[in-house]
Amino acid sequence: MASVGALGLSGCGKTSSAKREAEAARKAGPDTIEAAVAGDWRSPADRARDVYRHPVESLKFWGLRPGQTVVEFWPGAGWYADILAPFLADTHGKLYEAVLETSDPSDPAAAEIVAGFERKLSQNKKIYGDVTFTTFGPTSGAVAPAGSADLVLFLRNLHNWMAGGIAEKAFKDALAALKPGGVLGIEEHRGEPGRVQDVLAEDGYVQQAYVIQMAKEAGFVLAETSEINANPKDTKTYPFGVWTLPPTRLSAPRGEPAEPGFDHAKYDAIGESDRMTLKFVKPR
């Protein structure tokens, strides 16, 4: 009997140990937003920008939760995808990345950015999970199955879509992808209120009231605004628009060689742009 009892206790010990190891393995993934932001797969340069972009606070403001279905429009090189994808993979959610539609053969650089981004996520599924890539652009179709998304994100891209004449399409496509009651989160360079809005947003700045009006016209309801990403140092008057500031730090018009000896110091001291942080809801 003593021998049997010892064997039983030994078996219980092994079972308990296996459970602890399984639990530890589960917790090793980024099952919180904070853990995803702290992930060592993020580059030092990206992590250095957290002080300006406030990813934990912003994602919580927009209501990101475990297990959600999320659509990010135009992820670029993946600054936010490096946070979203691991978090959603670990919490059994789903991420759709609506990348730039690269049908223009005259812009190979844009195509390479998209290809590099897709390659990085696809070749590191242990970190990023199974991300679905769709496209957004002038002729693109659905960014995700209709009515499937809990959260759609427009992250510092609205000015680009205004310049390309596809801002209204972006709102329309977002509305179609969202579930009733789903959230559209927007972060955008904030223009000076009271000025006449340049419909092409050539300096990169967009007035907050203008964004709210576009969203309302598309069928969204404004739920909340936040000053999480505000920067009162931003004067919004620079020689090369918002891109004079970090992280782009232009010293010449886009497409032209950098100006030798350009004094970046006063612009670097301002930091990144003043940005609006908005939360809209698709009506139920």
PAMI-244022 format. One record per residue (C-alpha): residue number from 1; x, y, z. Coordinates in Angstrom, 1 decimal. Example, Ala and Ser with C-alpha at 12.3 -4.5 7.8 and 13.67 -1.06 7.14 Angstrom:
residues 2
<atom resi="1" c1="12.3" c2="-4.5" c3="7.8"/>
<atom resi="2" c1="13.7" c2="-1.1" c3="7.1"/>
//
This chain:
residues 284
<atom resi="1" c1="0.0" c2="0.0" c3="0.0"/>
<atom resi="2" c1="2.8" c2="2.4" c3="0.9"/>
<atom resi="3" c1="4.4" c2="1.6" c3="-2.5"/>
<atom resi="4" c1="1.2" c2="2.2" c3="-4.4"/>
<atom resi="5" c1="0.7" c2="5.5" c3="-2.4"/>
<atom resi="6" c1="4.2" c2="6.6" c3="-3.3"/>
<atom resi="7" c1="3.6" c2="5.9" c3="-6.9"/>
<atom resi="8" c1="0.3" c2="7.8" c3="-6.8"/>
<atom resi="9" c1="2.0" c2="10.8" c3="-5.2"/>
<atom resi="10" c1="4.8" c2="10.6" c3="-7.8"/>
<atom resi="11" c1="2.2" c2="10.6" c3="-10.6"/>
<atom resi="12" c1="0.4" c2="13.6" c3="-9.0"/>
<atom resi="13" c1="3.7" c2="15.4" c3="-8.8"/>
<atom resi="14" c1="4.4" c2="14.8" c3="-12.5"/>
<atom resi="15" c1="0.9" c2="15.9" c3="-13.5"/>
<atom resi="16" c1="1.1" c2="19.1" c3="-11.4"/>
<atom resi="17" c1="4.5" c2="19.8" c3="-12.8"/>
<atom resi="18" c1="3.2" c2="19.4" c3="-16.4"/>
<atom resi="19" c1="0.3" c2="21.7" c3="-15.6"/>
<atom resi="20" c1="2.7" c2="24.3" c3="-14.2"/>
<atom resi="21" c1="4.9" c2="24.1" c3="-17.3"/>
<atom resi="22" c1="1.9" c2="24.4" c3="-19.6"/>
<atom resi="23" c1="0.6" c2="27.4" c3="-17.6"/>
<atom resi="24" c1="4.1" c2="29.0" c3="-17.8"/>
<atom resi="25" c1="4.2" c2="28.4" c3="-21.5"/>
<atom resi="26" c1="0.8" c2="30.0" c3="-22.0"/>
<atom resi="27" c1="1.8" c2="33.0" c3="-19.9"/>
<atom resi="28" c1="5.1" c2="33.4" c3="-21.9"/>
<atom resi="29" c1="3.1" c2="34.9" c3="-24.7"/>
<atom resi="30" c1="1.9" c2="38.6" c3="-24.7"/>
<atom resi="31" c1="-1.6" c2="38.0" c3="-23.2"/>
<atom resi="32" c1="-1.8" c2="41.6" c3="-22.1"/>
<atom resi="33" c1="-1.3" c2="44.8" c3="-24.1"/>
<atom resi="34" c1="1.5" c2="45.8" c3="-21.7"/>
<atom resi="35" c1="3.3" c2="42.5" c3="-22.4"/>
<atom resi="36" c1="3.0" c2="43.0" c3="-26.2"/>
<atom resi="37" c1="4.4" c2="46.5" c3="-26.0"/>
<atom resi="38" c1="7.3" c2="45.2" c3="-23.9"/>
<atom resi="39" c1="8.0" c2="42.3" c3="-26.3"/>
<atom resi="40" c1="11.7" c2="41.9" c3="-27.2"/>
<atom resi="41" c1="10.8" c2="41.3" c3="-30.9"/>
<atom resi="42" c1="10.2" c2="45.0" c3="-31.2"/>
<atom resi="43" c1="13.1" c2="47.0" c3="-32.5"/>
<atom resi="44" c1="14.9" c2="49.5" c3="-30.2"/>
<atom resi="45" c1="13.9" c2="52.3" c3="-32.6"/>
<atom resi="46" c1="10.2" c2="51.4" c3="-32.4"/>
<atom resi="47" c1="10.3" c2="51.1" c3="-28.6"/>
<atom resi="48" c1="12.0" c2="54.6" c3="-28.4"/>
<atom resi="49" c1="8.8" c2="56.1" c3="-30.0"/>
<atom resi="50" c1="6.5" c2="54.7" c3="-27.3"/>
<atom resi="51" c1="6.9" c2="58.0" c3="-25.4"/>
<atom resi="52" c1="5.3" c2="59.8" c3="-28.2"/>
<atom resi="53" c1="2.8" c2="57.2" c3="-29.5"/>
<atom resi="54" c1="1.6" c2="55.8" c3="-26.1"/>
<atom resi="55" c1="0.5" c2="52.4" c3="-27.5"/>
<atom resi="56" c1="-0.8" c2="50.9" c3="-24.2"/>
<atom resi="57" c1="-3.0" c2="53.9" c3="-23.4"/>
<atom resi="58" c1="-4.1" c2="54.3" c3="-27.0"/>
<atom resi="59" c1="-5.1" c2="50.7" c3="-27.5"/>
<atom resi="60" c1="-7.0" c2="50.6" c3="-24.2"/>
<atom resi="61" c1="-8.8" c2="53.8" c3="-25.1"/>
<atom resi="62" c1="-9.9" c2="52.2" c3="-28.4"/>
<atom resi="63" c1="-11.1" c2="49.2" c3="-26.4"/>
<atom resi="64" c1="-8.7" c2="46.5" c3="-27.7"/>
<atom resi="65" c1="-9.5" c2="43.3" c3="-25.8"/>
<atom resi="66" c1="-8.3" c2="39.6" c3="-25.9"/>
<atom resi="67" c1="-9.8" c2="37.5" c3="-28.7"/>
<atom resi="68" c1="-11.0" c2="40.4" c3="-30.8"/>
<atom resi="69" c1="-11.0" c2="40.6" c3="-34.6"/>
<atom resi="70" c1="-9.0" c2="43.7" c3="-35.6"/>
<atom resi="71" c1="-8.3" c2="45.4" c3="-39.0"/>
<atom resi="72" c1="-5.4" c2="47.8" c3="-39.4"/>
<atom resi="73" c1="-5.3" c2="50.0" c3="-42.5"/>
<atom resi="74" c1="-1.9" c2="50.6" c3="-44.1"/>
<atom resi="75" c1="0.4" c2="49.2" c3="-41.4"/>
<atom resi="76" c1="3.5" c2="50.5" c3="-43.2"/>
<atom resi="77" c1="6.6" c2="48.7" c3="-41.9"/>
<atom resi="78" c1="4.6" c2="47.4" c3="-38.9"/>
<atom resi="79" c1="5.0" c2="49.7" c3="-35.9"/>
<atom resi="80" c1="1.6" c2="48.8" c3="-34.5"/>
<atom resi="81" c1="1.5" c2="45.3" c3="-36.1"/>
<atom resi="82" c1="4.4" c2="44.3" c3="-33.9"/>
<atom resi="83" c1="2.1" c2="44.9" c3="-30.9"/>
<atom resi="84" c1="-1.3" c2="43.9" c3="-32.3"/>
<atom resi="85" c1="-0.3" c2="40.6" c3="-34.0"/>
<atom resi="86" c1="1.4" c2="38.9" c3="-31.0"/>
<atom resi="87" c1="-1.3" c2="40.0" c3="-28.6"/>
<atom resi="88" c1="-4.1" c2="38.7" c3="-30.8"/>
<atom resi="89" c1="-2.3" c2="35.5" c3="-31.7"/>
<atom resi="90" c1="-1.8" c2="34.7" c3="-28.0"/>
<atom resi="91" c1="-5.4" c2="35.6" c3="-27.0"/>
<atom resi="92" c1="-7.0" c2="33.7" c3="-29.9"/>
<atom resi="93" c1="-8.0" c2="36.8" c3="-31.8"/>
<atom resi="94" c1="-7.7" c2="37.6" c3="-35.5"/>
<atom resi="95" c1="-5.7" c2="40.4" c3="-37.3"/>
<atom resi="96" c1="-6.4" c2="41.6" c3="-40.8"/>
<atom resi="97" c1="-3.7" c2="43.9" c3="-42.2"/>
<atom resi="98" c1="-5.1" c2="46.0" c3="-45.1"/>
<atom resi="99" c1="-1.8" c2="46.9" c3="-46.8"/>
<atom resi="100" c1="-1.2" c2="49.5" c3="-49.4"/>
<atom resi="101" c1="-2.6" c2="48.5" c3="-52.8"/>
<atom resi="102" c1="0.6" c2="48.5" c3="-54.9"/>
<atom resi="103" c1="-0.7" c2="48.3" c3="-58.4"/>
<atom resi="104" c1="1.4" c2="51.3" c3="-59.6"/>
<atom resi="105" c1="4.6" c2="49.9" c3="-61.2"/>
<atom resi="106" c1="6.2" c2="53.4" c3="-61.0"/>
<atom resi="107" c1="6.5" c2="53.1" c3="-57.2"/>
<atom resi="108" c1="8.7" c2="50.1" c3="-56.5"/>
<atom resi="109" c1="9.7" c2="51.4" c3="-53.1"/>
<atom resi="110" c1="6.1" c2="51.2" c3="-51.8"/>
<atom resi="111" c1="5.8" c2="47.6" c3="-53.1"/>
<atom resi="112" c1="9.0" c2="46.6" c3="-51.4"/>
<atom resi="113" c1="7.8" c2="48.0" c3="-48.0"/>
<atom resi="114" c1="4.6" c2="46.0" c3="-48.4"/>
<atom resi="115" c1="6.5" c2="42.8" c3="-49.4"/>
<atom resi="116" c1="9.0" c2="43.2" c3="-46.5"/>
<atom resi="117" c1="6.2" c2="43.7" c3="-44.0"/>
<atom resi="118" c1="4.3" c2="40.6" c3="-45.3"/>
<atom resi="119" c1="7.5" c2="38.6" c3="-45.3"/>
<atom resi="120" c1="8.4" c2="39.5" c3="-41.7"/>
<atom resi="121" c1="5.0" c2="38.4" c3="-40.3"/>
<atom resi="122" c1="4.6" c2="35.3" c3="-42.5"/>
<atom resi="123" c1="8.1" c2="34.0" c3="-41.6"/>
<atom resi="124" c1="7.7" c2="34.5" c3="-37.9"/>
<atom resi="125" c1="4.3" c2="32.9" c3="-37.1"/>
<atom resi="126" c1="5.5" c2="31.8" c3="-33.7"/>
<atom resi="127" c1="5.4" c2="35.5" c3="-32.7"/>
<atom resi="128" c1="2.8" c2="36.9" c3="-35.0"/>
<atom resi="129" c1="0.4" c2="34.1" c3="-35.5"/>
<atom resi="130" c1="-1.7" c2="33.7" c3="-38.7"/>
<atom resi="131" c1="-2.2" c2="37.2" c3="-40.0"/>
<atom resi="132" c1="-4.5" c2="37.7" c3="-43.0"/>
<atom resi="133" c1="-3.3" c2="40.3" c3="-45.6"/>
<atom resi="134" c1="-5.8" c2="42.2" c3="-47.6"/>
<atom resi="135" c1="-5.4" c2="45.5" c3="-49.4"/>
<atom resi="136" c1="-6.7" c2="49.1" c3="-49.3"/>
<atom resi="137" c1="-6.5" c2="51.5" c3="-52.2"/>
<atom resi="138" c1="-8.5" c2="53.1" c3="-55.0"/>
<atom resi="139" c1="-9.7" c2="49.8" c3="-56.5"/>
<atom resi="140" c1="-9.5" c2="47.5" c3="-53.5"/>
<atom resi="141" c1="-12.3" c2="45.3" c3="-52.3"/>
<atom resi="142" c1="-13.3" c2="44.3" c3="-48.8"/>
<atom resi="143" c1="-10.6" c2="44.7" c3="-46.1"/>
<atom resi="144" c1="-12.2" c2="41.9" c3="-44.1"/>
<atom resi="145" c1="-15.4" c2="39.9" c3="-44.2"/>
<atom resi="146" c1="-18.5" c2="42.1" c3="-43.8"/>
<atom resi="147" c1="-19.5" c2="42.7" c3="-40.2"/>
<atom resi="148" c1="-16.7" c2="40.7" c3="-38.8"/>
<atom resi="149" c1="-14.4" c2="43.2" c3="-37.0"/>
<atom resi="150" c1="-14.6" c2="44.4" c3="-33.5"/>
<atom resi="151" c1="-12.0" c2="47.2" c3="-34.0"/>
<atom resi="152" c1="-10.7" c2="49.0" c3="-37.1"/>
<atom resi="153" c1="-7.6" c2="51.3" c3="-36.9"/>
<atom resi="154" c1="-6.6" c2="54.3" c3="-38.9"/>
<atom resi="155" c1="-3.2" c2="55.2" c3="-37.6"/>
<atom resi="156" c1="-1.6" c2="58.4" c3="-39.0"/>
<atom resi="157" c1="-2.8" c2="57.7" c3="-42.5"/>
<atom resi="158" c1="-5.8" c2="59.8" c3="-43.1"/>
<atom resi="159" c1="-3.8" c2="62.7" c3="-44.6"/>
<atom resi="160" c1="-2.4" c2="60.2" c3="-47.2"/>
<atom resi="161" c1="-5.9" c2="59.1" c3="-48.2"/>
<atom resi="162" c1="-7.1" c2="62.7" c3="-48.5"/>
<atom resi="163" c1="-4.1" c2="63.4" c3="-50.8"/>
<atom resi="164" c1="-5.1" c2="60.4" c3="-52.8"/>
<atom resi="165" c1="-8.8" c2="61.1" c3="-52.9"/>
<atom resi="166" c1="-9.7" c2="57.9" c3="-51.1"/>
<atom resi="167" c1="-10.5" c2="59.1" c3="-47.5"/>
<atom resi="168" c1="-14.3" c2="58.6" c3="-48.0"/>
<atom resi="169" c1="-13.6" c2="55.1" c3="-49.3"/>
<atom resi="170" c1="-11.6" c2="54.3" c3="-46.2"/>
<atom resi="171" c1="-14.5" c2="55.2" c3="-43.9"/>
<atom resi="172" c1="-16.9" c2="53.3" c3="-46.1"/>
<atom resi="173" c1="-14.7" c2="50.2" c3="-46.1"/>
<atom resi="174" c1="-14.2" c2="50.4" c3="-42.3"/>
<atom resi="175" c1="-17.9" c2="50.7" c3="-41.7"/>
<atom resi="176" c1="-18.6" c2="47.6" c3="-43.9"/>
<atom resi="177" c1="-16.0" c2="45.5" c3="-42.0"/>
<atom resi="178" c1="-17.2" c2="46.4" c3="-38.5"/>
<atom resi="179" c1="-19.8" c2="44.6" c3="-36.5"/>
<atom resi="180" c1="-22.7" c2="46.8" c3="-35.3"/>
<atom resi="181" c1="-21.3" c2="48.4" c3="-32.2"/>
<atom resi="182" c1="-17.8" c2="48.0" c3="-33.4"/>
<atom resi="183" c1="-15.1" c2="50.7" c3="-33.0"/>
<atom resi="184" c1="-13.1" c2="52.8" c3="-35.4"/>
<atom resi="185" c1="-10.0" c2="54.2" c3="-33.7"/>
<atom resi="186" c1="-8.2" c2="57.1" c3="-35.3"/>
<atom resi="187" c1="-4.8" c2="58.7" c3="-34.6"/>
<atom resi="188" c1="-3.9" c2="61.6" c3="-36.9"/>
<atom resi="189" c1="-1.7" c2="64.7" c3="-37.1"/>
<atom resi="190" c1="-3.9" c2="67.5" c3="-35.7"/>
<atom resi="191" c1="-4.1" c2="70.7" c3="-37.6"/>
<atom resi="192" c1="-4.7" c2="74.2" c3="-36.1"/>
<atom resi="193" c1="-8.4" c2="74.7" c3="-35.5"/>
<atom resi="194" c1="-10.0" c2="77.6" c3="-37.3"/>
<atom resi="195" c1="-7.9" c2="77.4" c3="-40.4"/>
<atom resi="196" c1="-9.3" c2="76.4" c3="-43.8"/>
<atom resi="197" c1="-8.7" c2="72.7" c3="-44.2"/>
<atom resi="198" c1="-6.6" c2="71.8" c3="-47.2"/>
<atom resi="199" c1="-8.6" c2="68.9" c3="-48.7"/>
<atom resi="200" c1="-5.3" c2="67.4" c3="-49.9"/>
<atom resi="201" c1="-3.6" c2="67.8" c3="-46.5"/>
<atom resi="202" c1="-0.4" c2="68.6" c3="-48.2"/>
<atom resi="203" c1="1.4" c2="69.5" c3="-44.9"/>
<atom resi="204" c1="0.2" c2="66.3" c3="-43.3"/>
<atom resi="205" c1="-2.1" c2="68.0" c3="-40.8"/>
<atom resi="206" c1="-5.9" c2="67.5" c3="-40.6"/>
<atom resi="207" c1="-8.3" c2="69.5" c3="-38.4"/>
<atom resi="208" c1="-10.0" c2="67.4" c3="-35.8"/>
<atom resi="209" c1="-13.5" c2="68.8" c3="-36.6"/>
<atom resi="210" c1="-12.9" c2="67.8" c3="-40.2"/>
<atom resi="211" c1="-12.1" c2="64.2" c3="-39.3"/>
<atom resi="212" c1="-15.2" c2="64.0" c3="-37.1"/>
<atom resi="213" c1="-17.4" c2="65.4" c3="-39.9"/>
<atom resi="214" c1="-16.0" c2="62.9" c3="-42.4"/>
<atom resi="215" c1="-16.7" c2="60.0" c3="-40.0"/>
<atom resi="216" c1="-20.2" c2="61.2" c3="-39.3"/>
<atom resi="217" c1="-21.0" c2="61.6" c3="-43.0"/>
<atom resi="218" c1="-19.9" c2="58.0" c3="-43.5"/>
<atom resi="219" c1="-22.3" c2="56.8" c3="-40.8"/>
<atom resi="220" c1="-20.2" c2="56.7" c3="-37.6"/>
<atom resi="221" c1="-21.0" c2="58.1" c3="-34.2"/>
<atom resi="222" c1="-18.4" c2="59.9" c3="-32.2"/>
<atom resi="223" c1="-18.0" c2="58.1" c3="-28.9"/>
<atom resi="224" c1="-15.0" c2="59.8" c3="-27.2"/>
<atom resi="225" c1="-12.0" c2="61.9" c3="-27.8"/>
<atom resi="226" c1="-8.7" c2="61.8" c3="-25.9"/>
<atom resi="227" c1="-5.5" c2="63.9" c3="-25.5"/>
<atom resi="228" c1="-3.3" c2="60.9" c3="-25.0"/>
<atom resi="229" c1="-1.2" c2="61.8" c3="-28.0"/>
<atom resi="230" c1="-1.3" c2="65.6" c3="-27.7"/>
<atom resi="231" c1="1.9" c2="67.7" c3="-28.0"/>
<atom resi="232" c1="1.4" c2="71.4" c3="-27.2"/>
<atom resi="233" c1="5.0" c2="72.1" c3="-28.4"/>
<atom resi="234" c1="3.9" c2="71.4" c3="-32.0"/>
<atom resi="235" c1="3.5" c2="74.8" c3="-33.8"/>
<atom resi="236" c1="2.4" c2="73.0" c3="-37.1"/>
<atom resi="237" c1="4.3" c2="75.4" c3="-39.3"/>
<atom resi="238" c1="7.4" c2="73.8" c3="-40.7"/>
<atom resi="239" c1="9.3" c2="74.1" c3="-44.0"/>
<atom resi="240" c1="8.5" c2="70.5" c3="-45.0"/>
<atom resi="241" c1="5.2" c2="70.0" c3="-43.2"/>
<atom resi="242" c1="4.8" c2="67.5" c3="-40.4"/>
<atom resi="243" c1="7.6" c2="65.4" c3="-41.9"/>
<atom resi="244" c1="10.1" c2="68.0" c3="-40.7"/>
<atom resi="245" c1="9.6" c2="66.6" c3="-37.2"/>
<atom resi="246" c1="10.7" c2="63.2" c3="-36.0"/>
<atom resi="247" c1="10.7" c2="60.5" c3="-36.9"/>
<atom resi="248" c1="10.8" c2="61.4" c3="-40.6"/>
<atom resi="249" c1="13.0" c2="64.5" c3="-40.2"/>
<atom resi="250" c1="12.9" c2="65.9" c3="-43.7"/>
<atom resi="251" c1="15.5" c2="68.5" c3="-44.6"/>
<atom resi="252" c1="14.3" c2="69.0" c3="-48.2"/>
<atom resi="253" c1="11.1" c2="68.5" c3="-50.1"/>
<atom resi="254" c1="10.1" c2="64.8" c3="-50.6"/>
<atom resi="255" c1="11.9" c2="63.1" c3="-53.4"/>
<atom resi="256" c1="14.9" c2="65.6" c3="-53.2"/>
<atom resi="257" c1="18.3" c2="65.0" c3="-51.7"/>
<atom resi="258" c1="18.7" c2="65.9" c3="-48.0"/>
<atom resi="259" c1="20.1" c2="69.4" c3="-47.4"/>
<atom resi="260" c1="23.6" c2="69.2" c3="-45.9"/>
<atom resi="261" c1="24.0" c2="71.0" c3="-42.6"/>
<atom resi="262" c1="20.2" c2="71.3" c3="-42.0"/>
<atom resi="263" c1="19.6" c2="72.2" c3="-38.4"/>
<atom resi="264" c1="17.3" c2="69.5" c3="-37.0"/>
<atom resi="265" c1="17.9" c2="70.4" c3="-33.3"/>
<atom resi="266" c1="14.9" c2="72.8" c3="-32.8"/>
<atom resi="267" c1="12.5" c2="70.4" c3="-34.5"/>
<atom resi="268" c1="13.9" c2="67.4" c3="-32.6"/>
<atom resi="269" c1="13.3" c2="69.3" c3="-29.4"/>
<atom resi="270" c1="9.6" c2="69.5" c3="-30.3"/>
<atom resi="271" c1="9.3" c2="65.8" c3="-30.7"/>
<atom resi="272" c1="6.6" c2="64.0" c3="-32.7"/>
<atom resi="273" c1="3.5" c2="65.8" c3="-33.9"/>
<atom resi="274" c1="0.4" c2="66.8" c3="-31.9"/>
<atom resi="275" c1="-2.1" c2="64.1" c3="-32.7"/>
<atom resi="276" c1="-5.8" c2="63.7" c3="-32.2"/>
<atom resi="277" c1="-7.0" c2="60.3" c3="-30.8"/>
<atom resi="278" c1="-10.6" c2="59.6" c3="-31.6"/>
<atom resi="279" c1="-13.1" c2="56.7" c3="-31.0"/>
<atom resi="280" c1="-16.1" c2="56.2" c3="-33.2"/>
<atom resi="281" c1="-18.8" c2="53.5" c3="-33.1"/>
<atom resi="282" c1="-20.8" c2="51.8" c3="-35.9"/>
<atom resi="283" c1="-24.4" c2="52.3" c3="-34.8"/>
<atom resi="284" c1="-26.3" c2="49.2" c3="-33.7"/>
//
